[in-house]
Amino acid sequence: MTTKQLSPGRVRHLRWIPQVPLALAMVAAGTAKLGGNPAMVAMFDDIGAGQWFRYAVGALEVAGGVGLVIPRLAGYAALGLVCLLAGAVVTNVAVLRTSPVVALAHLAAAVLVAWLRRPPLVSRSDHARRP
């Protein structure tokens, strides 16, 4: 029996598996925040940073979710979401005293997408360093 090897083209297509669900989750969460969902309004009241912060986080989530489905931006969007979701994990634990499981799952997906999209990120940064 032979095993089918994954070609670079197939690996590129597999990158979409974590990207699409994460993009949908981020757009849904951001839309709920921007739309004034009562649970989101109450949660940001509990955080104590003001409702402007709800709008900022919602806009960043929507932008990150949209960026994940644009191939040239996917790696950068994932890196931005890693930062945002790390803040969400800390906020859930330290401020809200709630379970960080959902935020951790999204954070893990964002880290995976950033790692899968690292070759373009690395090649662009290498290009920027050359004189």
N, C-alpha and C positions, 0 to 999 in steps of 0.2 A: 504494500500500500504506500502511496505517496501522499504527502501533505501538500496542500496548496499554499504556496508562499504569498505573502502580502507584498504586492508591488508598491512603490512609492505613490502611484496614483490611487491605489485602493486605500492606503493609509490617509491620504488627503481627504478622501470622501468620508472616512470614518470620523474625522474631526467634527463633522456636523452633528454626530449623535449626541454629545453633551451640549453643544452650542444651542440647538433649537429649543430643547426644553428649558434651558436656563434663560434664553431670550424671552420665551413666552412667560415664564415666571416673573422675570424682572419687569416686563411691560405691564403685566397684570398688577403686580404690587405697586408699581409707580402710578398707574392709572387710578388705583384705589386711593392712594395718598393725594394725588392731584384733584381727584373728583370729590374729595371731602367725605369719604366713607366715615360714618360715625365711629367705628372702631379705631380707625387711624387717627381721627381727631382726638379721641380719648387717650390713645397710646402716646401721642406727642404731647398732650397735656401732662401725662404722667412723667414723661422724660424731662419736661420743664424748660426746654430750650425755645419754646415759642412755636407758633404755627408756621412761621416763615421757614423753619427748619423742615417741616413736613413737606412743604412745596419744593425746597431744595433737594431733599432726598428723593422725592417722587420724580423730579425732573432728571436727576442723575440716574435713577433706575431705568426710566424710559429711554434715555439716551444710551445707556449701556446695553439695554436689550436690543435696541435698533442697531447699534454698532456691532453686536455679535453676529448679525446676519449679513453684514457688509464685509466681504473677505479682506479687503485692505485694512479695515478698522478692527477686525475681530480680536486680534491680539492685544491691541491697545485698550479696547473696550473691556476685555477680560481683566487686564491689569487694573483698570479703574474700578471694576466691580470687586476685585480682590480687596482693595482698600476700603471701599464702601461696606462690604460684607464683614470685614474684620471689625469695623466700627459697630456694625449691627450685633455681632456676637458679644462684644464687650458691653454694649448698651443693654442687651438682654440679660446678661449675668449681673453686671454691677449696678445698673440703674433700675431696670424693671423687675429684676429678680424672677425672671421667667426662663423657661428652657431655651437654650440656644440651638436646639437640634436642627430646626429648619434653616436658620441662618448658617449653621455649620455645613449643612448639606449643599446649600447654594455656594458657599465659600469653596468647598472642595471641588465643585463643578467648575467654578471660575478659575481656580488654580490649574485644574486639568486643561481647560481650554487655553489658558495662557501658556502652559507648557507645550501643548500640541501646536500652538501657533508661534512658538519661539524662533524657528528659523528665519521668518521674515523680520521679526523684531531684531534679532541679532545682526542680520545682514544690513539692515538699515542703520543700526547704530555703528557698525564697523565702517560703513560708507561715510558717515558723518565725521568720523575721527581722521580720515585720510586727508592729507594736506592738498 
